[in-house]
């Protein structure tokens, strides 16, 4: 008898389900996004970040290079008076440099932070300029701004500071080469007395290329030279130049020292001047309030624009300032970017700034003061 085994029956596998096209596309999009994010974390970007930096009270103390607490503004040889509250100067910290580029991810994250600004690297570091060169330039501008602030403050108080405009360098091949020399003290231009670099620049530019007659004191003897300006190129187009570097020196009736390490640039000039005036006058210039501000200043008291004002507004807010003095020429950057709780006033001169502080200290009508709108 023959036995036949019943062959095993194998059930067919169910068909595999394909993922919907939308899910597949989403997964690939996620993979691409993760790869892009990874690349952004390492690829250098052409940007730097500006963010609020340290805040310094010009009426207070700072730590010097030896680690000692010293007055930010020290006056010797004149009577000074007690102060209260603060007159804060503000700084902007730059993150990134030509040598240490930020990643695209760093720039993207900062873009959504209202306290920070993402700016092209060449706007902060001109092509070919290293971080060290920028630091040296900012240090020189800080030294000049301190001298200009002292001159502005003392002139406001009625002192004679005897400004002298001096040539410190003459560029080879420039219009002034062979005519002016380092050490020349500039007295007049086209018959008008000049004591500031801005004053000389205005006379040169007003001539639009016409020869300029310059009277100088050279080694104690007066000499008159004629220089024909050349028009600048690129960003300097429309600006007439003669190719000299100038410095202004002053004769102060007493000693004023400003101590501030690791801070450069000219933007603290107005607040330096206000701090000096407060120390040299009875009473509290700010009424004991916490006031912050920024702006360059010339020896004759003109307040000029600065960079990074939005970051400085946030720096003032975070430091607890109640009021902020902004250069009138920066108002277009201020409108719509004032942090809650900070009141901004616009100023174009040192006298304007003193008027605002007088109003604050005397509880006058602050609504009557100019603001950015």
Secondary structure, DSSP 4 states (H G I P E B T S, - for coil): ----PPPPPPPPPPPPPPPPHHHHHHHHHHHHHHHHHHHHTTSB-SEEEEEEEEEEETTSEEE-TTS-EEESEEEESS------SEEEEEEEEEE--SSSPPBHHHHHHHHT-TTEEEEEHHHHS-TT--HHHHHHHHHHHHHHHHHHHHHHHHHHTT-----EEEEEEE-TTSTTBTTB-TTPEEEEETTEE--SHHHHHHHHHHTTT-EEEEEEEETTEEEEEEEE-EE--GGGTT-EE--EEEEEE---SSEEEE--TT--SSTTHHHHHHHHHHHHSSS-TTTT-EEEE--EE-TT-BEE--S-HHHHHHHHHHTT-SEEEEEGGGHHHHTT-PPTT-EEEEESBHHHHHHHHHHHHTT--GGGS----
